[in-house]
Amino acid sequence: MENVYKALTALRAPLQQEEYDLHHLVMAALDAAGIPWAHEVPLAPRCRIDLLCGGVGIEIKRGAVEKARILRQLTRYAACPQITALILVTEKTVPLPHTLCGKPVRLLCLNRLWGIAL
């Protein structure tokens, strides 16, 4: 998970991006780091994660994120055997537990990468 997280810290996403624009920026950062990925990977019925790098799942959210809703979503992903770790990429900070279903969870807040706290 750490090599994926480190590759994502190179992101400098401009403000006012659409969510799929952020997907493409994340994919480009992973490509630049030589990390293979798959996009929109189905994990279970009605359960599809934005990106999967080996066992590391990446979920990308733009705008305000409702904590209870994203926790339910990440918990569904963490319960899937293909997932070994999760990274949530957001524009704003969201409090997350360190693990879900015994699997590590990390937050990558794009606002912090911009060098400002919003």
Sequence and secondary structure as in RCSB ss.txt:
>XXXX:A:sequence
MENVYKALTALRAPLQQEEYDLHHLVMAALDAAGIPWAHEVPLAPRCRIDLLCGGVGIEIKRGAVEKARILRQLT
RYAACPQITALILVTEKTVPLPHTLCGKPVRLLCLNRLWGIAL
>XXXX:A:secstr
 HHHHHHHTT    TT  HHHHHHHHHHHHHHTT   EEEEEEETTEEEEEEETTEEEEEE S   HHHHHHHHH
HHHTSTT SEEEEEESS     SEETTEEEEEEEHHHHTT   
